[in-house]
Amino acid sequence: MAEPSPPSSELQRQLQLLSEKFAARLAQELPELANKVQLLQAGDHETQLLQLRSLRDQLHKLAGAAGTFGFASIGQRARELEQQASHCLENLRLKDQGLQAFIQQLQQFTAQSLPSAAQRPTPARPRTAQKAETDVQRIYILEDEASIGENMRLTLSNFGYHAEHFSRIDDFDAALQRRLPDALIIDVNLGDSAQTGLAYAAALQQRLEHPLPLLVITTQDDFATHLQAVRIGAMGYFTKPVDIPQLENRLERCFAQQQGEPYRVLIVDDDHDLASRYSLILRGANMLVEVLEKPSGIFAAMSRFNPEVVLLDVNMPDCTGPELAQIIRFNDDWLRVPIIYLSAETDITRQMNALIKAGDDFVSKPIADNALISTVFSRAQRARLLSIALSRDSLTGLLKHADIKEQVGIELERAQRSGKPASVAMLDIDFFKKVNDSYGHVAGDNVIRALANLLRQRLRRVDSLGRYGGEEFLVVLPDCPAEQALRILDEIRQRFAALHFIADGTQFSVTLSAGIASTEQGVNDAGELLERADRALYAAKHGGRNQVRQT
């Protein structure tokens, strides 16, 4: 997750309004509690049971919400009184000293809390996510061997990065003063330098306001150097000679983790004020949030919003949180969605029972803003990684065969509605079997991964990419005529041919061929569009390979 930036004044204003609204709610609820105490004292046995249950439930909600809005002492006292009420109910002690003590303490609580409620505290400042300023990532390389550094710079430039190489720490520092990059690649051994690359990187990260993604390159492959790299926050470790496509793959993963689409969070809570505050805090951290107050709307909300995390209150009228969680788990499509219980419940046994039935985590109210963000973020991040692992090709991270074929049909229908052309390109790595036979399957996998990453870097976000099978890829380009697609794919062909791969100390290069078909040709069937692209690819292969053809 990106480092926090100051929350917006608008967010602060909305949080302040929610805090004031809750203070007004307290001013109304506390006298209501006092009235229920009078009914508890005067009523018969059945009336006392009803009033005591009502008091317990109201105290439970108050215990969960008050601390979140800045009334920590009121929330803590409400929790203690809720536990006393539960104890009286469990033991049916309605005529003994325990009940009388509870009544007396509740009366004191309502009388003492009203002045505190009038103070209207300012809500805590939330952490918010920092968005990327540009789509082109800037990479700084510190490598004292000029040939290695320049080769790395050129190769990363072919992948679509803005890479700059520096041989000396002084020049590297000067560049950092002018502009910070998006990531650092630093060699451990810097020749004549008085300090190692790791020592320099450690000092650099400490003086930066927000540490940068760091990849380490070195001739050393020992445990101690690995451990030192971990301790300074390195996100990748590569021994020389560096397989640059593999290094680029790690860079791509770092950026995808930092700058991916906002996580989607569904909050199910019958407390409108509390749910609104949680929503504001998570939205301020660049998450997409929907709030559901009635559990009966869960089917529509899950299907429409497709959340990556569900925040679920345990105690709701008509349907408890664990019951709703089990309903969610009935649907196989929602099995991978993490469910986090939010409740003022502190009894460990009850928490465990809720988790055993159908939950993944339990967070006790009140929860600090930062803790809420980090809990939701970590669960959402893991859920997204799992979803990608299950629904996408494990080697490339691109769509699988069936999914990319489906995308062809979707874009064909869109093109027919809008009147704007769409193109489909089929790509195949030339002589790929020779790569596997000559350099091994690990090297072959690196080549496939490199092409996938190059496609991701050079194409638009609206374009769909898939691994069609083996070394064959399928690209769907909406709002893109055939001539434009030809220029784009031919540039990718040239950049791919310029990449250098390393296997067992041997350097080699690979080329690709591609075929393009377009809806401009009056194609009305997705299958026919694919067949045309395949025929164009066949023509490129038999025309000498390392070229792009269109039908």
N, C-alpha and C positions, 0 to 999 in steps of 0.2 A: 504494500500500500504506500502511496506517495506520502511524503512528509506533510504535516499540517500547515495550512496557511491561515491567516486571521479570518474568523468568521465574518460574514457580511453584516453590515448594519441592519439590513432588512431581516435577516435571520434573528439577530439579537432583539429587534423590535417585536417580532412575532413570539419569541420565547418569553419576553417580558409581558406581553399581553396574556399568554397562557398562564404565567405565574400569577398575575393579578386576578385572572378568572378563577384560578384554583383557590386563591385567598378568599374571594367572595363566596366560593362554594363551602369553604371551611366555616365561614361566618354563618352560613345557613345550616350546615350539618351538625355543628356542635350543639346548638340549642335543640335540634331534633333528638340527639342522643340524650340530652337532659330530660326531654319529655318521655322518652322510652323508659328511662330509669324510674320515673314516677309510675308509669303503667306496670313496670316490673314489680314495684313495691305493693301496689294496690290490687292487682289482678288475682284471679284464682289460679289453680295449678296449670291448667291448659294455657291460659293467657300468659303466665310466666314463661312457660316453655317457648311459646311463639315469640315473645318479646326478647328472650335471651338468645334465641337463634338469630333473630333479626339484628340484635346488637352485635353478636359475634361476626356476622357477615359484613356489617357496615364497618366495624373496626378492622376487619381483614383488608378491605379495600383501602381504608384510610392508611393502614400501616404500609401498604405497598406504594401508595401515591405520594404521601406527604413528603417523604425524604427526597423523592425525585424532584419536587418543586421547591426544595430548599428548606422545608420545615422538618429537619431531622429529629429534633426532640419530640415533636408531636407524633411523628411516625413511629419512633421507638416506643413511646408510651402506649400508643394504640396497639402495637404488637404485643406488649406485655398484657394489656387488658384483654385482648383477643384470646390469648392463651389461658387466662383465668376463666373466661366465659366458656371456652371449650372444656376445661376441666370440670366446671360445674355441670355442664350438660352430660358429659361422659359418665359422671358419677350420680346424676340426678339429685344433686345437692341443692335443692331450692329453698330449704327452710333452715339451713344451718349457718354457722358463722362465716363460712367461705363465701356464700352469696352476699351476706351483709357487707363483708369486707370489700367484695367486688363493687357493690353499689356505691359504697362510700368513696372508693378510689375513682370510680367513673365520674361521680359528681365533682370531685376535686379536679379531675382531668378537664372536664368541659369548662369549668369556671376559670382555670388557669390558662387554658389554651387560647381562649378568645382574644386576649390582648396580643399574643404572639402572632395570631393569624392576621391581625391588622397591619403587621409590619411590611408585608408584600416584598419579600426578598428578591434580589436580582438572580435569575437563573445562571447556572454555571455556563462558562463559555465552552462550546463544543469544538472538537477537532474537525477540520474539513480537509478533503482531499484536494491536491493540487493537480490541475489538468496540464497536459502537454501543450506547449506553445506551438509546436510545429510537427508536421508529419514526417519530415526528413530528420533522422537521428544523426547527431554529430558525435563522432568518436575520436578521442585523442589517444595516440599510440606513443608510448615511451619505450624505444628500443635503440640501443647504441649501435647495433650492426645495421648499417644503412640499407644493405640489400634485402635483409629480412623485413625491416620496417617498411620499405617502399613496396615490396611485394604484397605485404599485408594491406597497405593502404589502397593499392590498385585493386586488389581482389574485393575488399569491402566496398569500394566505390562501384564495382560491377554489380554488387548486390543491392545498390541503391542508397548506401549510407554516405554521409559527408565525413570522410576520414582524413585526419591530418597526422603526419608522422613527425616525431621529434627525437633527436639523438642525444640531447643534453637536457639535464634537469632545469637549467636556467631558462632555456627556450620554452620548455614545457610550462614552467611557472608563469612566464610572460603571457603565454596563450591563455592560461587559466584566468589571469587578471583581466584580459580583454573580454573573454566570454567563456562561460562554463559549458562543457559538453554534456551529452546525455549519458555517456559511459566512458570508462577508462580501461586501457589495455597497457599493462606495465610489466616490463621484464624484471625478473628478480636480480639478475647480475648486470650491473651497468658499467662494466669495464673500469675506467679510471675514476669513477665517482667515489667520493668519500663514504657514501652510504649505499646500502642495498636498495633495490627497488621496493622491497617489502617495507623497509623502515621508512622510506620516503612516502609510500602510499599510506602507511599508518598515520604519519604526521599530517599528511594532506587531508585525509578524511576527518581528522579531529578538528581541523581549523575551518572546514566547510560547514556552512549552516545546515545543509542537508547532504549526507554522504551519497556518493554516486555509485552506480553499479560498477563493479571492478572485476576484471578478468586478469589472471596472472599467467605469464608465459615464462618458461625456465628450462634449463637443461637438467635440473635436479628433480628426482622422482622419489625422494625419501619422505618418511613420515613426518619428521620434524618440520620440513618446509611446508608440507600440506597443512599441518596444524597451525603454523604461523599465518598462512594465508587465510585460514578459516577465522582466526582470531582478529584479523584486521577487516573482516567482512567481505572477503572475495566471494564472488558468485560463480567462478569458474577457474579451473586449473588445467593448463595445457603444457605438455612437455614438447621440446623442440626435437625434430622439425614439426612445426605446428600444422595440423590439418585445418586450414583456414575455413573451409565450409563447415566443419564441426564447430569451430569457434563461433562462426556466424549463427549457427543453429542455437547456441547458448545465448548469444546476444538477443536473438529474436524472442526466445522464451522469457528473458528478463524484461524486455519491453512489453511483451504481451501481458505479463503479470502486472506491470505497473500501469499500463494505459489501455486495458481492455474495456469492453462495454460495462456500464454501471451494473452492479449487482441488483437483482430484483428481490424485494423483501415484502412479504405479506404479514401484516399485524392483525391478529384476531384478539380483540379485547373489548369488553362491554363498557369499560371506563373511557368515555370519549375524550376527556381532557388528557388522561395519561397517554392514550394511543396517539393523540395529536402531538404531544411533546416528543414521543419516541420517533414519530414520523418526521418531525422537523429536524431532529438531531441526525437521523440517518440520511435525510435528503441533503443536509448540510455537508455530509461526508460523501456526496456524489453518488448516492444510491437511489434507485427508483423504488418508491414505497406506495403500497395501497393499504388502506385500513378497512377491516371488516368488523362490524360491531355485532352482527347477528350470525351465529354459527350456521344457520340454515342456508346461508348464501355461499358456503364453501365450494360447492361444485362449480358454480359459475366463475367464482374468483380464481380458482386454481386453473381452470381451462383457459380463461381469457388472459390472465396475467402471467401464467407460467412462472411462479416464483422460484427462486433458488434457495430461499430460506423462509420458514414460517415461524413467526414469533407468536406464541400461543399462551393466553392467560389460563391458569389452571381452574380457577373458580369463576364460572359463569352460570347465569340462571338457565335452566332447561337443559343444558348440555355442558358437561365439564370438559376441561382441556384434554385429559386423557381419552375421553370418549370421542372427541372430535379428531384427535390424533389417530385413533384406530380407524375411524371412517376414512381419513386420508390414506391410510396404509392399505385399505381394501383395493385401491386402484393401483395396478402395477406400474402405470406411467409415473406415479408420484412416489415410488419407493425410495428414490435417490434424494428426495428433498429433505434436508435436515429440519427437524422440529425442535425449537428451543422453547422450553417452558419459562414463562415469566410469572412469578408469583411471590406473594408475601409469605408463603408457606416455608417454615424453617425446620419442620420435623423431617429428619433424614429418612426415616422409614417411609413416610408418605411421598417424599421426593423420589426415592428408589422405586416405589410401586408405580409412580407415574412414568418413570423412565423405562421400566421393564415392559410396560404395556405397549408403548409406541413412541418413545421420545429419544432424543440424541443428547440433550444438554438441559440443565436446570439452572436458572439464574434467579437469585432471590431479589425481590424488590425491597428497598430502592436500589437501583443500579446507577452508578456514575455514568455520565455521558461518554467519557473515553472508554470505559469498560464495555458499555453497550456497543459502541462502534467496533471495537477490537473483537468482541465475541461474535458479532454478526459477520464481520469481514472474514475472520478465519474460517468460519463454517461455510460461508458462501464461496470462498476461494477453493476450499477442498471439494465442495460439491461441483463446482464448474470444472475443475481438473478431472474429477471422476467422470462427469458427463462427457467431456471431450474424449477421455480414454475409451469410453464404451461406445460412443456414437461416431467416432472418427477413426480414420486409419492410424494405427498405432505408430507407424514409422514416420509418417509425414505430418500428421495432424490435419490433413485435408479430408474433405467429405469422402465417404466410402462410395463404392460403385452405384448402389441403388439410390443413394441420396443425391449424387450429382446428376444422375439420369433424371430424377424427379425435377431437379432444378431446370433442366432443359425445357421440360413441358411448361413449367411455371413462367419462364421468361418468354417462351413462344406465345403463350396466352396474353402476357403483358404487352408484347410487341403488337399483337393483333388489335388490342384495345386502344393503344396509344398511337399507333401508326408509326412508331419509331423503330428502326431496325435493330435486331439483336444478332450477334454472331456467336458461333460455337467453334472452338478450336480443339483439335485432338493432337497431342504431342507424344512423341516416342523417342527414347534415348537410342542413338545409333550404336549398333554393335555391342549392346549391353552384355550379351553372353560372354563376349571376349573380356570385358571388364571383370566379371566374376571368375572366369577361368584363369586370367592372368594375375589378378591381384587379390582374389578372395571375395567372399560374400560380404564381409564387413566393409570392404572398400566399395562394393556395389551399393550397399545400403547408404553409405555416405554420399554417393553420387545422386541417388534418388532423393535423399533428404535435401541436398544442396539445390536441386532443381525446384523442389517444393518451396523452399525458402526464397529462392530467386523470384518465383512467380508471385509469392505473397508480397515481396518488396516492390516489384515493378508494376503490379496491377492495382486497380482501385478497390476500395472497400465494398462497393456494390457488385463487383465481379465475384462469381462463384468458382471455386477451385476444387477439383476432386482427383483422387487417384483411381483411374478407371480399371487398372489391373496391372500387376507387375511393374514394368518400367513405362507404362502408358498413363498419360494424364489427360483430363478433360477440363476445358476452361469455358465458362459461359459469360459472355460480355454483353450486358444489356445496353441499349441506346448506343450502339457501336456498329457502324456500317463495315462492310467487308474490307474496303481499302484501308480504313483506320486500323482494323484488327490485324491486317497484314503488316502494317508498319510496326505495331506494338510487338507482335510475336517475332518479327524478324530482329528487332532490337534485343529481345530476350534471347533469341538464338545466338546472336553475336556475343552477348555478355556471358552466356553459359559456356561457349567455346573458349572464352578467355580465362575461365576458372582453372586453377591448378590443384590437383588432388595428390596426396602423398600416401603410399602404402609400402611398408617395409623399406623406407628410405628412398623409394622410387617415385618420381613425380610424373604425373600423366594428365592428359586432358581428354574431354569427351564432347561430342556434338549431339545435336538433336534435330529431328525433322518434325514438321507440323503441317496439318491440313485444316483449312477454314471453310465453313459453310455459313450462309447468312439467310435471314428471313426475307431479305430483299429479293430472293429468287422465287418468291411466291410459295414457299414451303408452308404447308398447313398441318404437318404431322411431326411430332418430336422424333419419332423413329426415323423418318426420312431425313430430318436435319442431321441426325447422328450419322446416318449412312453416307450422306454427302461429305461430311467432314472426314469420315473414314476413307472414302475414295480419294479425297484430296491428299490425305496422309500417305496412302498407298502410292500415289503419283510422285510425291516428294521422295519417298524411299527409293522408288525405281528410277528416279531422275538423277540419282547420284548422292542422295542424303545430304544432311547439313543445309537444309533449305526449307522454305515455307511456301506451300501452294494453296490456292483457293479454287473452289469449283465455279 
